[in-house]
Amino acid sequence: MKKNAPLCVLCLLLGCLAGLALNFSLWDGGGLFSAYIPSGAAVPGAEAPSPESSTDTCDPTDNAPLLEAGDAVLEALKRGDIQVLAALIDTERGVTFTPYSTVDPRSDLTFLPDQFTEAGINGTRYVWGATQGKGDPLELTLPEYLKRYVYNAEYTRAPVIGVDHVFSSGNSLENVAEAYPDARFLEYYFPGVDPSNNGFDWCALKLVFLPRDEGYRLVGIIHSEWTI
């Protein structure tokens, strides 16, 4: 037994070093872990998914086409490329924009691909709904709206990505699954942007897709954020 003691200690030390290496590999430059979260999984610090947002847990490898479609949309949003975004929109349903979590057909605007392209260049100020809390008309051009209520954070570097899963909600109802019963969605979630705000500046972007023969087509863009 005494002869095996040094070997046991060496194995223990090697195991600890391997564990530390694994932990460091989960951290990115912003101090948050980057993770793929399938539906039904829990995330520390995030609210449990609401019943309407839950689906069966999926094997991550089955979701590769959906995640690739999400990446394409995010890259186009990051560049502000209206033409590329228009090409990703479903030609039958168009894309519907929701500024504050709750999908509302009475106020949310929907654009077919050609309408979206035109809106990106015509300078028209559309009413996208009402501002949270005050209720003032949310009147912006399409590029202004995309900057404030779509790509308001670096979602290509979102620390957590959920598939058919809502991580957090404020005062607004999360009804994505009810509003799009035949679709799937990705949520890009920031638990907080500035650490000094203690999570009161969380935000999320949901991209909703319909399966088509050639893959997935964009039908919804939902912005969520902490609100009073």
Helices and strands as residue ranges (DSSP letters): G 2-4, H 5-25, E 35-37, G 51-53, G 60-63, H 64-79, H 82-88, E 95-98, E 109-111, H 113-119, E 126-130, E 137-140, H 142-149, G 155-157, E 160-163, H 176-179, E 184-190, G 195-197, E 203-212, E 215-225
